[in-house]
Amino acid sequence: IPAERFAERLQPDRFNLIEMVAHLADWEDIFLDRLRQTVERPGSTILAYDETKRAEEKRYAERDIHHEAQVFANRRRDTLDFISGLAPE
């Protein structure tokens, strides 16, 4: 995808590419926290988030897509390390 199209919205109510990558980077920590919570406190309540509000508050549209892709890769590695360290049961 050419860089000049990163901010293009294909649908008015959906994320553009920059926002998608920022969302993945931002939510990977939330996902890992939820995994940890599930392992450490089975049956506990998972907090809900308003994705649209969070995207606006965190200014996803203003983020650097390349930086966010690296952040996501690093955070995903942390998630995979956590999962790999779990006992089979």
N, C-alpha and C positions, 0 to 999 in steps of 0.2 A: 504494500500500500504506500503510495507516495506520501511524504511527510505533509504536504499541503492539504491532505485529506484527513489527517488525524483528528481534527476537531469537527469534522463533518458529521451531522446527525442524519442517519438514514430514516429515522422515525422521530417525530418531535418529542415523544415521551420516553425515549430510550437513551442510554448512555452513548456518547461517541467513543472512539477508540481510546483516547487519552483517559477518559473517565472510567472505561472498562478496566484498563491496566491499573489505574490508581485504586479502583475498587478491589481488585484482586490483592494488591499489595496491602491495603488497609485491613481487609477482612481476614487475611491469613493469620494474623495474631489472634483475632477473635475466634477463628476456627480452632487454633491450637489451644486457646484457653478453654474452649468448650470441650475439647477432647480430654484435657487434663481434669477438668471438673467431672466429667463422666467417669473417669477412672478413679479419681480420688473420693468423689462423693456421689456414688450411684443414686439415682432417684431424685437428685437435686433439680431445682428449676433453672432452666437456661434463660438468660435475659434476652429479650427481643430488642431489636434496633429498627429504626425507620431508615431504610437505605437511602431514600431520596434526601431526607433531612441531613443525614450524615455526609452525603456527597456534597451538599451545599455548604455545610459547616466546615468541612475539611478542604473545600475548594478543589475538588478533583479536577475540574476543567482547567485549572491554572498550573497543574503539575507538569513536570518534565517526564515524558513517556519513557525515555531511556532509563532515567533514574528509578522510576517506579517499577520498571521491569526487573531491575537489579534488586530492588528492595523485595519484590515478590519472590525472586529466586532464592534470596538469602533466607527469607522467612519460611518458604516451603521446605528448604533444607532442614531448618529447625523442626518443622512438623514431622518430616520423614524420620529424623533422628529420634524424636520422641516415640513415634510409632514403632520403629525398629527396636527400641529398648524395652518394649512391653513384653511381659511374659505371655506365652501362648494362650493361657487361660484367660 
